[in-house]
Amino acid sequence: MRGAMKIFRIFGIDVQLHFSWWLVFAFLSWSLSTSFFPHYFPGYETKDYWLMGVVSVILLFVSVLLHELSHSLVAKIRKIKVDSITLFFFGGVASIDDEDMKASSEFLMSLAGPLFSLLLFGIFYLIYALNGNSFWTAITYYLYQINLILALFNLVPGYPLDGGRAFRAILYNYYKDIKKATKVAVLGGRFFAIFLMLIGLINLFSGSGFGGGLWFVFLGGFLYFIAGVSYEQVVMKDALSQITVKDLLQKEYITINPSMRFSEFLRKYLDSEEDVFLVKGASFTGILDLKNSSPVPAKMHKILAVKQLAIPLSDLGSLQCTDSAYAAYRKFSEHNIDLLPVMENSRLLGFVTRKKVMHRLIWSLKYGLSGKKKKIL
């Protein structure tokens, strides 16, 4: 995910921290140390309240991470690839390969997170009830409540919450239609999002809680937006999954010599409408992508060879003819490039461009055209 940095790796999964998480860390630490803990546990010094706040937010971070890890571990048990977990402004998200995911797998994965949060609720409640240390009593008082809220909130049957994903899995198993199942689950998610925004607006205008009201409005708006985007992604995936890379294969491309100077390249292809070029020689094959490459200072044009600006094919993820256009779309996003090579037994067959994939997607959605080219009378 863009804007995220990797902090460590566990069980073969990269754990990343989105920059927006630091906003939450600062806001929650301040809110807990200046409002929550002084209200419920009076009599401490300011530095003690700040220590409670910071420790509580760090343990909340661990709780959310464990919540997401439970999703991911169930996925790995079900032989589903998990690339990373990213913690961000509103919680966390696991990057899970959902290609051809079975309804049973999605159901189990979805419930794993809330169930683990309920387990954490029980653990923190026992520590709160049984320990004799007032410092940890205050912290676990907050943590058992927040984990219970996290579990119940995620069990709401509205997509894209965990409960909504489990609900979609049930609908998918019944309808055998992922688009229909997602549409119904997204409708539930949007109703819940509107409910949250209404609660927030009521709190704002009644004066009963400005901070809490604003948080509900933001959270509801975020869920409403993500629900819509999630449905669009399912529709897009359904359309692109019916198109194969072979249908989009482009065998002819402008090929340039790796030793050509960049200044010569600019003069020769100034009027070309292409942005991506194949750089191929006896010992080098790569891609020159002008749209995504860094600017080259004018004084370097005569010095640099095209090879120095090209991306070697070995650094790019390749495609197979049998791959779907959706697999190509995902790789375009992962590598931030507009062209990918199509290989067969280490032999280059041709290329697929992002432009062609998006062109076919638009036509498929607008005119109902599926994978194979239809003969139009």
C-alpha positions as CSV (number, residue, x, y, z in Angstrom):
1,M,0.0,0.0,0.0
2,R,1.3,3.4,-0.9
3,G,2.3,5.7,2.0
4,A,3.2,2.7,4.2
5,M,6.5,1.5,5.5
6,K,7.5,-2.1,6.5
7,I,8.3,-2.4,10.2
8,F,8.8,-6.2,10.4
9,R,7.9,-9.6,9.0
10,I,6.1,-12.4,10.8
11,F,4.9,-15.8,9.5
12,G,6.1,-14.8,6.1
13,I,3.8,-11.7,6.1
14,D,5.1,-8.1,5.9
15,V,3.6,-5.8,8.5
16,Q,3.4,-2.2,7.3
17,L,2.5,1.0,9.0
18,H,0.6,3.6,7.0
19,F,1.6,7.2,7.7
20,S,-2.0,8.0,8.8
21,W,-1.5,5.7,11.8
22,W,0.7,8.3,13.4
23,L,-2.2,10.7,13.4
24,V,-4.3,8.2,15.4
25,F,-1.4,7.5,17.7
26,A,-1.0,11.2,18.6
27,F,-4.7,11.8,18.8
28,L,-5.6,8.8,21.0
29,S,-2.6,9.3,23.3
30,W,-3.6,12.9,23.9
31,S,-7.3,12.0,24.3
32,L,-6.7,9.1,26.7
33,S,-4.1,11.0,28.8
34,T,-6.1,14.3,29.1
35,S,-9.7,13.0,29.2
36,F,-10.4,9.3,29.5
37,F,-8.0,8.3,32.3
38,P,-8.3,11.5,34.4
39,H,-12.1,11.0,34.3
40,Y,-12.2,7.3,35.3
41,F,-9.0,7.2,37.4
42,P,-8.5,10.5,39.2
43,G,-5.6,11.3,41.5
44,Y,-2.5,10.6,39.2
45,E,0.1,13.0,38.0
46,T,0.1,14.3,34.4
47,K,3.2,12.2,33.4
48,D,1.4,9.0,34.7
49,Y,-1.6,9.8,32.6
50,W,0.6,10.3,29.5
51,L,2.3,7.0,30.2
52,M,-1.0,5.2,30.5
53,G,-2.2,6.8,27.2
54,V,0.9,5.9,25.2
55,V,1.1,2.3,26.6
56,S,-2.6,1.8,25.9
57,V,-2.3,3.0,22.3
58,I,0.7,0.7,21.7
59,L,-1.3,-2.3,23.1
60,L,-4.2,-1.3,21.0
61,F,-1.8,-1.4,18.0
62,V,-0.9,-4.9,19.1
63,S,-4.6,-5.8,19.4
64,V,-5.4,-4.6,15.9
65,L,-2.4,-6.4,14.5
66,L,-3.4,-9.7,16.2
67,H,-6.9,-9.2,14.8
68,E,-5.5,-8.9,11.3
69,L,-3.0,-11.7,11.8
70,S,-5.9,-14.0,12.7
71,H,-7.5,-13.3,9.3
72,S,-4.1,-13.9,7.6
73,L,-3.2,-17.1,9.4
74,V,-6.6,-18.7,8.6
75,A,-6.0,-17.7,5.0
76,K,-2.6,-19.3,5.0
77,I,-4.1,-22.5,6.5
78,R,-6.6,-22.5,3.6
79,K,-3.7,-22.2,1.1
80,I,-4.4,-18.6,0.3
81,K,-1.5,-16.2,-0.3
82,V,-1.1,-13.3,2.1
83,D,1.4,-10.6,1.2
84,S,1.1,-8.0,3.9
85,I,-0.8,-6.4,6.7
86,T,-1.1,-2.6,6.8
87,L,-2.2,-0.7,9.9
88,F,-3.7,2.7,9.0
89,F,-6.1,5.5,10.1
90,F,-9.2,3.4,10.7
91,G,-7.6,0.1,11.7
92,G,-5.9,-2.5,9.6
93,V,-6.2,-4.4,6.3
94,A,-4.6,-7.6,5.2
95,S,-3.5,-8.0,1.6
96,I,-5.0,-11.4,0.7
97,D,-5.1,-13.0,-2.7
98,D,-8.8,-13.5,-3.2
99,E,-8.6,-15.1,-6.7
100,D,-11.1,-17.9,-6.9
101,M,-11.7,-17.8,-3.1
102,K,-14.3,-20.3,-1.9
103,A,-17.2,-19.0,0.1
104,S,-16.3,-21.3,3.0
105,S,-12.7,-19.8,3.1
106,E,-14.0,-16.2,3.2
107,F,-16.5,-17.0,5.9
108,L,-13.8,-18.6,8.2
109,M,-11.3,-15.8,7.5
110,S,-13.9,-13.1,8.2
111,L,-15.0,-14.4,11.6
112,A,-11.4,-15.1,12.7
113,G,-10.7,-11.4,13.4
114,P,-13.7,-10.6,15.6
115,L,-13.4,-13.9,17.4
116,F,-9.8,-13.2,18.3
117,S,-10.8,-9.7,19.5
118,L,-13.4,-11.3,21.8
119,L,-10.6,-13.5,23.1
120,L,-8.5,-10.4,23.8
121,F,-11.5,-8.8,25.5
122,G,-11.7,-11.8,27.9
123,I,-7.9,-11.8,28.6
124,F,-7.8,-8.0,29.3
125,Y,-11.0,-8.2,31.4
126,L,-9.4,-11.0,33.6
127,I,-6.3,-8.9,34.1
128,Y,-8.4,-5.9,34.9
129,A,-10.5,-7.8,37.4
130,L,-7.7,-9.9,39.1
131,N,-4.5,-7.8,39.1
132,G,-3.8,-5.5,42.1
133,N,-1.7,-2.9,40.2
134,S,-3.7,0.3,39.7
135,F,-1.6,1.3,36.7
136,W,-2.4,-1.8,34.8
137,T,-6.0,-1.8,36.0
138,A,-6.5,1.5,34.2
139,I,-4.9,0.4,31.0
140,T,-6.7,-3.0,30.9
141,Y,-10.0,-1.2,31.7
142,Y,-9.6,0.7,28.4
143,L,-8.3,-2.3,26.4
144,Y,-11.0,-4.8,27.4
145,Q,-13.7,-2.3,26.3
146,I,-12.0,-1.3,23.0
147,N,-11.5,-5.0,22.0
148,L,-15.1,-5.7,22.8
149,I,-16.2,-2.7,20.7
150,L,-13.8,-3.8,17.9
151,A,-15.3,-7.3,17.9
152,L,-18.9,-6.2,17.9
153,F,-18.4,-3.4,15.4
154,N,-16.7,-5.8,12.9
155,L,-19.5,-8.4,13.4
156,V,-22.1,-6.0,11.9
157,P,-23.3,-7.7,8.7
158,G,-22.4,-4.9,6.4
159,Y,-19.6,-5.0,3.8
160,P,-16.7,-4.3,4.0
161,L,-16.7,-5.1,7.7
162,D,-15.8,-8.6,8.8
163,G,-19.4,-9.4,9.5
164,G,-20.3,-8.1,6.1
165,R,-17.7,-10.4,4.4
166,A,-19.1,-13.4,6.3
167,F,-22.6,-12.3,5.2
168,R,-21.4,-12.1,1.6
169,A,-19.9,-15.5,1.8
170,I,-23.3,-17.0,3.0
171,L,-25.1,-15.1,0.1
172,Y,-22.5,-16.2,-2.4
173,N,-22.9,-19.8,-1.3
174,Y,-26.7,-19.4,-1.8
175,Y,-26.9,-17.3,-5.0
176,K,-23.7,-18.6,-6.7
177,D,-23.3,-15.1,-7.9
178,I,-20.5,-13.0,-6.3
179,K,-21.8,-9.7,-7.8
180,K,-25.3,-10.2,-6.4
181,A,-23.9,-11.3,-3.0
182,T,-21.6,-8.3,-2.8
183,K,-24.4,-5.9,-3.9
184,V,-26.7,-7.1,-1.0
185,A,-23.8,-7.1,1.5
186,V,-22.7,-3.6,0.4
187,L,-26.3,-2.3,0.9
188,G,-26.1,-3.4,4.5
189,G,-22.7,-1.7,4.9
190,R,-24.1,1.6,3.5
191,F,-27.1,1.5,5.8
192,F,-24.8,1.0,8.7
193,A,-22.5,3.8,7.5
194,I,-25.5,6.2,7.2
195,F,-26.6,5.2,10.8
196,L,-23.1,6.1,12.1
197,M,-23.1,9.4,10.3
198,L,-26.6,10.2,11.7
199,I,-25.4,9.4,15.3
200,G,-22.4,11.6,14.7
201,L,-24.5,14.5,13.5
202,I,-26.9,14.2,16.4
203,N,-24.0,14.4,18.8
204,L,-22.5,17.3,17.0
205,F,-25.7,19.4,16.9
206,S,-26.8,18.4,20.4
207,G,-23.5,19.4,21.9
208,S,-23.3,16.1,23.8
209,G,-19.9,15.2,22.3
210,F,-18.1,17.1,19.6
211,G,-15.1,14.8,19.3
212,G,-17.1,11.6,19.4
213,G,-19.7,13.0,17.0
214,L,-17.0,14.0,14.5
215,W,-15.4,10.6,14.7
216,F,-18.7,8.9,13.9
217,V,-19.3,11.1,10.9
218,F,-15.8,10.4,9.6
219,L,-16.0,6.7,10.2
220,G,-19.5,6.5,8.6
221,G,-18.4,8.4,5.6
222,F,-15.3,6.3,5.2
223,L,-17.3,3.0,5.4
224,Y,-19.9,4.4,2.9
225,F,-17.1,5.2,0.4
226,I,-15.2,1.9,0.9
227,A,-18.4,-0.1,0.5
228,G,-19.1,1.5,-2.9
229,V,-15.5,1.1,-4.1
230,S,-15.6,-2.6,-3.0
231,Y,-18.6,-3.3,-5.1
232,E,-17.0,-1.6,-8.1
233,Q,-13.9,-3.7,-7.7
234,V,-16.0,-6.9,-7.7
235,V,-17.8,-5.8,-10.8
236,M,-14.4,-5.0,-12.4
237,K,-12.9,-8.3,-11.4
238,D,-15.9,-10.2,-12.7
239,A,-15.5,-8.5,-16.1
240,L,-11.7,-8.8,-16.4
241,S,-11.7,-12.4,-15.2
242,Q,-13.6,-13.4,-18.3
243,I,-10.8,-12.0,-20.5
244,T,-7.5,-13.8,-20.9
245,V,-4.1,-12.3,-21.5
246,K,-4.0,-14.1,-24.8
247,D,-7.0,-12.0,-26.0
248,L,-5.0,-8.8,-25.3
249,L,-1.5,-10.0,-26.4
250,Q,0.4,-7.4,-28.5
251,K,3.2,-8.9,-30.4
252,E,4.5,-5.9,-32.3
253,Y,6.2,-3.1,-30.4
254,I,8.8,-0.4,-31.1
255,T,12.2,-1.9,-30.4
256,I,15.2,0.2,-29.7
257,N,18.9,-0.7,-29.2
258,P,20.1,-0.6,-25.6
259,S,23.2,1.4,-26.5
260,M,21.3,4.2,-28.2
261,R,21.9,7.6,-26.5
262,F,18.8,9.1,-24.9
263,S,19.3,12.3,-26.9
264,E,19.1,10.3,-30.2
265,F,16.1,8.4,-28.9
266,L,14.3,11.7,-28.2
267,R,14.9,13.0,-31.6
268,K,13.9,9.8,-33.4
269,Y,10.7,9.2,-31.4
270,L,9.6,12.8,-30.6
271,D,6.4,12.4,-32.6
272,S,5.6,8.9,-31.6
273,E,2.4,8.4,-29.7
274,E,3.9,5.5,-27.7
275,D,5.0,6.0,-24.1
276,V,6.4,2.5,-23.6
277,F,9.3,0.9,-25.6
278,L,11.0,-2.4,-25.8
279,V,14.7,-2.1,-25.2
280,K,16.4,-5.2,-26.7
281,G,19.9,-6.3,-27.5
282,A,22.1,-9.4,-27.5
283,S,22.5,-9.4,-23.7
284,F,19.7,-7.1,-22.4
285,T,15.9,-6.9,-22.7
286,G,13.9,-4.4,-20.8
287,I,11.2,-1.8,-20.9
288,L,11.5,2.0,-21.2
289,D,8.3,3.5,-19.6
290,L,8.4,7.3,-20.2
291,K,5.2,7.9,-18.1
292,N,6.6,6.4,-15.0
293,S,10.3,7.1,-15.3
294,S,12.1,10.0,-13.5
295,P,12.9,13.2,-15.5
296,V,16.3,13.2,-17.1
297,P,18.3,16.5,-16.9
298,A,19.1,17.9,-20.3
299,K,22.8,17.8,-19.7
300,M,22.5,14.0,-19.3
301,H,20.7,13.3,-22.6
302,K,23.9,12.8,-24.5
303,I,25.6,10.8,-21.7
304,L,23.0,8.2,-20.8
305,A,22.2,5.2,-22.9
306,V,18.6,4.0,-23.1
307,K,19.6,0.8,-21.3
308,Q,20.4,2.8,-18.2
309,L,16.9,4.1,-18.1
310,A,15.1,0.9,-18.9
311,I,13.7,-1.7,-16.4
312,P,15.1,-5.2,-17.1
313,L,12.4,-7.8,-17.8
314,S,13.8,-9.8,-14.9
315,D,12.7,-7.1,-12.5
316,L,9.1,-7.2,-13.8
317,G,6.5,-9.7,-13.0
318,S,5.6,-11.6,-16.1
319,L,2.3,-13.0,-17.3
320,Q,1.2,-16.3,-18.9
321,C,-1.2,-16.5,-21.8
322,T,-3.7,-18.3,-19.6
323,D,-3.7,-15.6,-17.0
324,S,-6.8,-13.4,-16.7
325,A,-6.9,-9.7,-17.5
326,Y,-7.6,-9.2,-13.8
327,A,-4.3,-10.8,-12.9
328,A,-2.6,-8.3,-15.4
329,Y,-4.5,-5.4,-13.8
330,R,-3.3,-6.3,-10.3
331,K,0.3,-6.6,-11.5
332,F,0.1,-3.2,-13.2
333,S,-0.9,-1.7,-9.9
334,E,1.8,-3.6,-7.9
335,H,4.7,-2.6,-10.2
336,N,3.3,0.8,-11.2
337,I,4.0,0.2,-14.9
338,D,1.9,0.3,-18.0
339,L,3.2,-2.7,-19.8
340,L,4.0,-6.3,-18.8
341,P,5.8,-9.1,-20.7
342,V,4.0,-12.3,-21.5
343,M,6.3,-15.4,-21.2
344,E,6.1,-19.0,-22.1
345,N,8.9,-21.3,-21.1
346,S,11.3,-18.4,-20.7
347,R,10.4,-17.2,-24.2
348,L,8.9,-13.7,-24.8
349,L,5.6,-14.0,-26.6
350,G,4.6,-10.3,-26.5
351,F,3.2,-7.7,-24.2
352,V,0.0,-6.6,-22.5
353,T,-0.6,-2.9,-21.8
354,R,-2.6,-1.3,-19.0
355,K,-4.3,0.9,-21.7
356,K,-5.6,-2.2,-23.6
357,V,-6.9,-3.8,-20.4
358,M,-8.8,-0.7,-19.3
359,H,-10.2,-0.3,-22.9
360,R,-11.6,-3.8,-22.8
361,L,-12.9,-3.3,-19.3
362,I,-14.8,-0.2,-20.4
363,W,-16.3,-1.9,-23.4
364,S,-17.2,-5.0,-21.4
365,L,-19.0,-2.9,-18.7
366,K,-20.7,-0.5,-21.2
367,Y,-21.8,-3.0,-23.9
368,G,-21.9,-6.3,-22.0
369,L,-19.0,-7.8,-24.0
370,S,-17.3,-10.7,-22.3
371,G,-14.0,-12.5,-22.8
372,K,-14.0,-13.7,-26.4
373,K,-14.4,-11.2,-29.2
374,K,-18.0,-11.5,-30.5
375,K,-18.9,-11.2,-34.1
376,I,-21.0,-8.1,-34.5
377,L,-23.6,-8.3,-37.3
